[in-house]
Protein backbone atom coordinates (compact mmCIF):
# COMPACT_ATOMS: atom_id res chain seq x y z
CA UNK A 1 0.00 0.00 0.00
CA UNK A 2 2.87 2.35 0.79
CA UNK A 3 4.27 1.85 -2.70
CA UNK A 4 0.94 2.75 -4.32
CA UNK A 5 0.67 5.87 -2.18
CA UNK A 6 4.16 6.92 -3.23
CA UNK A 7 3.38 6.56 -6.94
CA UNK A 8 0.14 8.53 -6.57
CA UNK A 9 1.95 11.32 -4.73
CA UNK A 10 4.53 11.59 -7.46
CA UNK A 11 1.83 11.77 -10.09
CA UNK A 12 0.10 14.59 -8.25
CA UNK A 13 3.38 16.50 -7.92
CA UNK A 14 3.97 16.23 -11.66
CA UNK A 15 0.49 17.61 -12.31
CA UNK A 16 1.17 20.51 -9.95
CA UNK A 17 4.41 21.31 -11.74
CA UNK A 18 2.54 21.31 -15.07
CA UNK A 19 0.02 23.76 -13.62
CA UNK A 20 2.81 25.96 -12.25
CA UNK A 21 4.57 26.09 -15.64
CA UNK A 22 1.31 26.73 -17.49
CA UNK A 23 0.26 29.64 -15.24
CA UNK A 24 3.73 31.16 -15.53
CA UNK A 25 3.61 30.87 -19.32
CA UNK A 26 0.08 32.27 -19.71
CA UNK A 27 0.19 34.89 -16.95
CA UNK A 28 -3.35 33.85 -16.07
CA UNK A 29 -4.94 30.98 -14.18
CA UNK A 30 -7.93 31.10 -16.54
CA UNK A 31 -5.84 30.75 -19.70
CA UNK A 32 -3.66 28.10 -18.06
CA UNK A 33 -6.77 26.10 -17.20
CA UNK A 34 -7.96 26.34 -20.82
CA UNK A 35 -4.57 25.19 -22.04
CA UNK A 36 -4.56 22.23 -19.64
CA UNK A 37 -8.21 21.37 -20.29
CA UNK A 38 -8.88 21.72 -16.57
CA UNK A 39 -11.26 23.69 -14.37
CA UNK A 40 -9.95 27.06 -13.17
CA UNK A 41 -10.64 26.03 -9.57
CA UNK A 42 -8.51 22.91 -10.07
CA UNK A 43 -5.53 24.91 -11.27
CA UNK A 44 -5.94 27.49 -8.48
CA UNK A 45 -6.08 24.73 -5.90
CA UNK A 46 -3.06 23.05 -7.47
CA UNK A 47 -0.97 26.21 -7.28
CA UNK A 48 -1.99 26.74 -3.65
CA UNK A 49 -1.06 23.13 -2.85
CA UNK A 50 2.34 23.49 -4.49
CA UNK A 51 2.98 26.74 -2.62
CA UNK A 52 2.15 25.03 0.67
CA UNK A 53 4.41 22.11 -0.20
CA UNK A 54 7.35 24.37 -1.11
CA UNK A 55 6.72 26.89 1.64
CA UNK A 56 6.91 29.89 -0.71
CA UNK A 57 4.51 32.05 -2.67
CA UNK A 58 4.97 31.46 -6.38
CA UNK A 59 2.74 34.18 -7.79
CA UNK A 60 1.52 37.66 -6.99
CA UNK A 61 -2.12 37.86 -7.94
CA UNK A 62 -3.08 41.45 -8.56
CA UNK A 63 -5.52 42.70 -11.16
CA UNK A 64 -5.88 40.52 -14.23
CA UNK A 65 -2.27 39.40 -14.36
CA UNK A 66 -0.69 36.59 -12.38
CA UNK A 67 2.97 37.48 -12.00
CA UNK A 68 5.80 35.30 -10.75
CA UNK A 69 7.38 36.23 -7.44
CA UNK A 70 11.16 36.22 -7.07
CA UNK A 71 10.91 32.68 -5.65
CA UNK A 72 8.70 31.66 -8.55
CA UNK A 73 11.23 33.03 -11.04
CA UNK A 74 13.98 30.99 -9.35
CA UNK A 75 11.95 27.76 -9.28
CA UNK A 76 10.42 27.92 -12.76
CA UNK A 77 13.50 26.67 -14.70
CA UNK A 78 13.78 23.72 -12.32
CA UNK A 79 10.10 22.84 -12.77
CA UNK A 80 10.53 22.94 -16.54
CA UNK A 81 13.65 20.79 -16.28
CA UNK A 82 11.79 18.15 -14.25
CA UNK A 83 8.95 18.02 -16.79
CA UNK A 84 11.40 17.91 -19.69
CA UNK A 85 13.27 15.06 -18.02
CA UNK A 86 10.06 13.09 -17.51
CA UNK A 87 9.10 13.64 -21.15
CA UNK A 88 12.53 12.47 -22.20
CA UNK A 89 12.20 9.33 -20.04
CA UNK A 90 8.83 8.50 -21.59
CA UNK A 91 10.28 9.19 -25.03
CA UNK A 92 13.20 6.83 -24.50
CA UNK A 93 10.89 4.15 -23.12
CA UNK A 94 8.81 4.19 -26.31
CA UNK A 95 10.13 1.50 -28.62
CA UNK A 96 7.70 1.80 -31.55
CA UNK A 97 6.49 5.01 -33.22
CA UNK A 98 2.97 3.57 -33.07
CA UNK A 99 3.19 3.86 -29.28
CA UNK A 100 4.18 7.53 -29.26
CA UNK A 101 2.35 9.49 -26.63
CA UNK A 102 2.40 12.95 -25.09
CA UNK A 103 1.58 16.42 -26.38
CA UNK A 104 2.81 18.58 -29.24
CA UNK A 105 1.98 22.31 -29.26
CA UNK A 106 2.02 23.76 -32.78
CA UNK A 107 1.87 27.50 -33.44
CA UNK A 108 0.03 28.35 -36.65
CA UNK A 109 -1.29 31.34 -38.59
CA UNK A 110 -4.94 32.20 -38.10
CA UNK A 111 -6.32 31.96 -41.63
CA UNK A 112 -3.57 31.20 -44.12
CA UNK A 113 -2.91 27.70 -45.42
CA UNK A 114 0.79 26.92 -45.50
CA UNK A 115 0.33 23.18 -45.97
CA UNK A 116 -2.73 20.93 -45.90
CA UNK A 117 -2.63 20.98 -42.12
CA UNK A 118 -6.03 19.39 -41.56
CA UNK A 119 -4.97 16.45 -43.69
CA UNK A 120 -1.62 16.20 -41.91
CA UNK A 121 -3.26 16.21 -38.48
CA UNK A 122 -5.93 13.71 -39.47
CA UNK A 123 -3.34 11.21 -40.71
CA UNK A 124 -1.07 11.90 -37.74
CA UNK A 125 -3.89 11.18 -35.29
CA UNK A 126 -4.68 7.92 -37.07
CA UNK A 127 -1.07 6.77 -36.73
CA UNK A 128 -0.44 8.22 -33.27
CA UNK A 129 -3.73 8.24 -31.34
CA UNK A 130 -1.95 8.70 -28.00
CA UNK A 131 -0.39 12.03 -29.02
CA UNK A 132 -2.42 15.18 -28.34
CA UNK A 133 -1.73 17.99 -30.81
CA UNK A 134 -2.64 21.49 -29.59
CA UNK A 135 -2.90 24.35 -32.11
CA UNK A 136 -2.11 27.87 -30.93
CA UNK A 137 -1.95 31.30 -32.56
CA UNK A 138 -0.44 34.66 -31.60
CA UNK A 139 -1.89 38.17 -31.98
CA UNK A 140 1.61 39.38 -32.88
CA UNK A 141 1.98 36.94 -35.73
CA UNK A 142 5.19 35.10 -36.43
CA UNK A 143 7.17 37.18 -33.92
CA UNK A 144 4.87 36.04 -31.14
CA UNK A 145 4.97 32.43 -32.31
CA UNK A 146 8.77 32.35 -32.32
CA UNK A 147 8.87 34.06 -28.92
CA UNK A 148 6.53 31.40 -27.53
CA UNK A 149 8.71 28.71 -29.09
CA UNK A 150 11.85 30.08 -27.48
CA UNK A 151 10.06 30.38 -24.13
CA UNK A 152 8.95 26.75 -24.28
CA UNK A 153 5.25 27.48 -24.69
CA UNK A 154 5.31 25.87 -28.14
CA UNK A 155 7.09 22.83 -29.55
CA UNK A 156 6.76 23.77 -33.24
CA UNK A 157 5.77 27.01 -34.94
CA UNK A 158 5.31 28.53 -38.35
CA UNK A 159 7.67 31.43 -38.92
CA UNK A 160 8.09 34.07 -41.59
CA UNK A 161 10.82 36.06 -39.86
CA UNK A 162 13.88 37.04 -41.93
CA UNK A 163 16.04 35.68 -39.08
CA UNK A 164 15.37 33.55 -36.01
CA UNK A 165 17.09 33.47 -32.60
CA UNK A 166 19.93 31.06 -31.85
CA UNK A 167 18.84 27.58 -30.89
CA UNK A 168 16.02 27.52 -33.47
CA UNK A 169 16.14 25.49 -36.66
CA UNK A 170 13.77 26.16 -39.57
CA UNK A 171 12.63 23.83 -42.35
CA UNK A 172 11.35 25.76 -45.41
CA UNK A 173 7.69 25.24 -46.31
CA UNK A 174 6.54 27.91 -48.73
CA UNK A 175 7.80 31.06 -50.47
CA UNK A 176 5.48 33.90 -51.48
CA UNK A 177 6.42 37.04 -53.47
CA UNK A 178 5.06 40.45 -52.50
CA UNK A 179 2.38 41.86 -54.81
CA UNK A 180 0.15 44.92 -54.80
CA UNK A 181 -3.59 44.48 -54.28
CA UNK A 182 -6.11 47.19 -55.17
CA UNK A 183 -9.81 47.48 -55.96
CA UNK A 184 -10.94 46.78 -59.52
CA UNK A 185 -11.91 50.47 -59.97
CA UNK A 186 -8.64 51.85 -58.55
CA UNK A 187 -6.66 54.09 -60.98
CA UNK A 188 -3.82 51.56 -60.87
CA UNK A 189 -6.04 48.57 -61.63
CA UNK A 190 -5.20 48.63 -65.33
CA UNK A 191 -1.47 48.48 -64.73
CA UNK A 192 0.64 45.33 -64.61
CA UNK A 193 3.21 46.64 -62.13
CA UNK A 194 3.93 49.55 -59.79
CA UNK A 195 6.75 50.75 -57.54
CA UNK A 196 6.58 51.56 -53.84
CA UNK A 197 7.46 55.23 -54.42
CA UNK A 198 4.35 55.64 -56.55
CA UNK A 199 2.25 54.18 -53.72
CA UNK A 200 3.62 56.49 -51.04
CA UNK A 201 0.58 58.77 -51.11
CA UNK A 202 -1.94 55.94 -50.93
CA UNK A 203 -3.69 54.75 -47.75
CA UNK A 204 -2.32 51.33 -46.82
CA UNK A 205 -3.91 48.23 -45.35
CA UNK A 206 -1.35 45.97 -43.69
CA UNK A 207 -0.84 43.39 -41.00
CA UNK A 208 0.04 44.41 -37.46
CA UNK A 209 3.56 44.87 -36.15
CA UNK A 210 5.31 41.57 -35.53
CA UNK A 211 4.16 39.79 -38.68
CA UNK A 212 7.02 38.62 -40.88
CA UNK A 213 5.66 40.29 -44.02
CA UNK A 214 5.31 43.61 -42.17
CA UNK A 215 8.92 43.40 -40.96
CA UNK A 216 10.20 42.72 -44.50
CA UNK A 217 8.16 45.49 -46.15
CA UNK A 218 8.93 48.06 -43.44
CA UNK A 219 12.65 47.38 -43.91
CA UNK A 220 12.32 47.84 -47.68
CA UNK A 221 10.45 51.12 -47.25
CA UNK A 222 13.07 52.37 -44.81
CA UNK A 223 15.84 51.57 -47.29
CA UNK A 224 14.01 53.58 -49.96
CA UNK A 225 13.23 56.44 -47.58
CA UNK A 226 9.48 56.05 -48.14
CA UNK A 227 6.94 56.90 -45.48
CA UNK A 228 3.39 55.66 -45.76
CA UNK A 229 0.04 56.08 -44.04
CA UNK A 230 -1.56 52.91 -42.68
CA UNK A 231 -5.31 53.23 -42.20
CA UNK A 232 -6.04 49.69 -41.00
CA UNK A 233 -4.01 46.86 -39.45
CA UNK A 234 -5.20 43.26 -39.72
CA UNK A 235 -4.25 40.10 -37.87
CA UNK A 236 -3.83 38.03 -41.02
CA UNK A 237 -2.71 38.56 -44.61
CA UNK A 238 -5.86 37.29 -46.34
CA UNK A 239 -7.83 40.02 -44.53
CA UNK A 240 -5.43 42.63 -45.93
CA UNK A 241 -6.16 41.40 -49.45
CA UNK A 242 -9.93 41.41 -48.88
CA UNK A 243 -9.99 44.94 -47.44
CA UNK A 244 -7.60 46.32 -50.06
CA UNK A 245 -9.53 44.86 -53.00
CA UNK A 246 -12.74 46.20 -51.46
CA UNK A 247 -11.34 49.70 -52.00
CA UNK A 248 -10.33 50.66 -48.46
CA UNK A 249 -6.66 51.12 -49.34
CA UNK A 250 -3.80 49.39 -51.10
CA UNK A 251 -2.26 46.19 -49.80
CA UNK A 252 1.35 45.22 -50.41
CA UNK A 253 1.61 41.73 -49.02
CA UNK A 254 2.83 38.31 -50.10
CA UNK A 255 0.50 36.60 -52.53
CA UNK A 256 -0.95 33.63 -50.63
CA UNK A 257 -3.46 32.78 -53.34
CA UNK A 258 -6.51 34.08 -51.47
CA UNK A 259 -9.57 34.68 -53.64
CA UNK A 260 -10.53 38.33 -54.28
CA UNK A 261 -12.49 40.54 -56.69
CA UNK A 262 -9.85 43.22 -57.18
CA UNK A 263 -6.71 43.69 -59.22
CA UNK A 264 -3.19 42.45 -58.47
CA UNK A 265 -0.01 44.12 -59.73
CA UNK A 266 3.60 43.03 -59.70
CA UNK A 267 5.88 44.98 -57.38
CA UNK A 268 8.70 46.67 -59.27
CA UNK A 269 11.00 47.07 -56.25
CA UNK A 270 13.42 44.41 -55.05
CA UNK A 271 11.65 43.10 -51.94
CA UNK A 272 12.59 39.68 -50.59
CA UNK A 273 9.73 37.17 -50.66
CA UNK A 274 8.12 35.91 -47.49
CA UNK A 275 9.76 32.59 -46.69
CA UNK A 276 7.59 30.56 -44.36
CA UNK A 277 9.12 27.68 -42.49
CA UNK A 278 8.51 25.32 -39.61
CA UNK A 279 10.59 26.27 -36.59
CA UNK A 280 11.73 23.92 -33.84
CA UNK A 281 14.05 24.28 -30.87
CA UNK A 282 17.30 22.34 -30.85
CA UNK A 283 17.82 22.51 -27.08
CA UNK A 284 16.34 20.68 -25.33
CA UNK A 285 16.11 18.08 -28.05
CA UNK A 286 12.48 17.73 -29.18
CA UNK A 287 10.75 14.50 -28.23
CA UNK A 288 9.89 11.86 -30.81
CA UNK A 289 6.26 12.95 -31.11
CA UNK A 290 7.35 16.49 -31.95
CA UNK A 291 9.88 15.26 -34.49
CA UNK A 292 7.30 12.95 -36.05
CA UNK A 293 4.78 15.76 -36.52
CA UNK A 294 7.50 18.05 -37.88
CA UNK A 295 8.41 15.44 -40.50
CA UNK A 296 4.77 15.13 -41.55
CA UNK A 297 4.30 18.90 -41.88
CA UNK A 298 7.50 19.31 -43.90
CA UNK A 299 6.54 16.39 -46.14
CA UNK A 300 3.27 18.17 -46.94
CA UNK A 301 4.86 21.39 -48.11
CA UNK A 302 3.64 22.59 -51.44
CA UNK A 303 5.19 24.59 -54.24
CA UNK A 304 3.66 27.90 -55.29
Buried (B, 14 or more C-beta within 10 A) or exposed (E): EEEEEEEEEEEBBEBBBBBBBBBBBBBBBBBBBBBBEBEBEBBBEBBEBBBEEBEBBBBEEEEEEBEBBEBBEEBBEEBBEBBBEBBBEBBEEBEEEEEBBBBBBBBBBBBBBBBBBEEBBEEBEEEBEEBBBEEBBBEBBBBBBBBBBBEBBBBBBBBBBEEBEEEBEBBEBBBBEBBBBBBEEBEBBEBEEBEBEBBBEBBBBBBBEBBBBBBBBEEBBEEBEBEBEEBBBBBBBBBBBBBBBBEBBBBBBBBBEBEBEBBBBEBBBEBEBBBBBBBBBEEBEBBBBBBBBBEBBBEBBEEE
